Amino acid sequence: MSSVSNMSDEAARNKKIEEIKSALENGTYKIKPEEIAKKMIEEMRG
């Protein structure tokens, strides 16, 4: 069962990557500094 879950997780990840690539190519990708800062702080806190 976990291999099916891993495959769907990978498919979802690949879809998200393609969406980001497309947005970058089109110039429509929005950088969210607040989200980046929040994630950085979460990572530093552990």
Short mmCIF file of the C-alpha atoms (twelve columns), coordinates in Angstrom:
data_MODEL
# 
_entry.id   MODEL 
# 
loop_
_atom_site.group_PDB 
_atom_site.id 
_atom_site.type_symbol 
_atom_site.label_atom_id 
_atom_site.label_alt_id 
_atom_site.label_comp_id 
_atom_site.label_asym_id 
_atom_site.label_seq_id 
_atom_site.Cartn_x 
_atom_site.Cartn_y 
_atom_site.Cartn_z 
_atom_site.pdbx_PDB_model_num 
ATOM 1  C CA . MET A 1  0.000  0.000  0.000   1 
ATOM 2  C CA . SER A 2  2.830  2.432  0.793   1 
ATOM 3  C CA . SER A 3  4.294  2.069  -2.710  1 
ATOM 4  C CA . VAL A 4  0.971  3.259  -4.156  1 
ATOM 5  C CA . SER A 5  1.010  6.182  -1.741  1 
ATOM 6  C CA . ASN A 6  4.603  6.992  -2.685  1 
ATOM 7  C CA . MET A 7  3.703  6.914  -6.374  1 
ATOM 8  C CA . SER A 8  0.785  9.300  -5.858  1 
ATOM 9  C CA . ASP A 9  2.977  11.566 -3.716  1 
ATOM 10 C CA . GLU A 10 5.593  11.586 -6.457  1 
ATOM 11 C CA . ALA A 11 2.962  12.308 -9.119  1 
ATOM 12 C CA . ALA A 12 1.617  15.205 -7.055  1 
ATOM 13 C CA . ARG A 13 5.141  16.524 -6.534  1 
ATOM 14 C CA . ASN A 14 5.914  16.283 -10.245 1 
ATOM 15 C CA . LYS A 15 2.680  18.103 -11.087 1 
ATOM 16 C CA . LYS A 16 3.569  20.917 -8.683  1 
ATOM 17 C CA . ILE A 17 7.063  21.172 -10.197 1 
ATOM 18 C CA . GLU A 18 5.602  21.434 -13.696 1 
ATOM 19 C CA . GLU A 19 3.182  24.138 -12.540 1 
ATOM 20 C CA . ILE A 20 6.052  26.141 -11.044 1 
ATOM 21 C CA . LYS A 21 8.201  25.695 -14.165 1 
ATOM 22 C CA . SER A 22 5.337  26.901 -16.323 1 
ATOM 23 C CA . ALA A 23 4.723  29.929 -14.109 1 
ATOM 24 C CA . LEU A 24 8.433  30.793 -14.197 1 
ATOM 25 C CA . GLU A 25 8.506  30.552 -17.983 1 
ATOM 26 C CA . ASN A 26 5.376  32.715 -18.285 1 
ATOM 27 C CA . GLY A 27 6.604  35.272 -15.767 1 
ATOM 28 C CA . THR A 28 3.593  34.683 -13.531 1 
ATOM 29 C CA . TYR A 29 5.344  32.996 -10.589 1 
ATOM 30 C CA . LYS A 30 4.757  35.013 -7.429  1 
ATOM 31 C CA . ILE A 31 7.388  34.913 -4.707  1 
ATOM 32 C CA . LYS A 32 5.897  35.097 -1.216  1 
ATOM 33 C CA . PRO A 33 8.601  36.453 1.136   1 
ATOM 34 C CA . GLU A 34 6.432  35.966 4.228   1 
ATOM 35 C CA . GLU A 35 5.982  32.267 3.474   1 
ATOM 36 C CA . ILE A 36 9.691  31.833 2.810   1 
ATOM 37 C CA . ALA A 37 10.619 33.547 6.082   1 
ATOM 38 C CA . LYS A 38 8.078  31.466 8.010   1 
ATOM 39 C CA . LYS A 39 9.438  28.197 6.575   1 
ATOM 40 C CA . MET A 40 13.033 29.266 7.292   1 
ATOM 41 C CA . ILE A 41 12.173 29.989 10.927  1 
ATOM 42 C CA . GLU A 42 10.338 26.661 11.257  1 
ATOM 43 C CA . GLU A 43 13.381 24.834 9.866   1 
ATOM 44 C CA . MET A 44 15.770 26.630 12.233  1 
ATOM 45 C CA . ARG A 45 13.580 25.802 15.229  1 
ATOM 46 C CA . GLY A 46 13.491 22.171 14.216  1 
# 
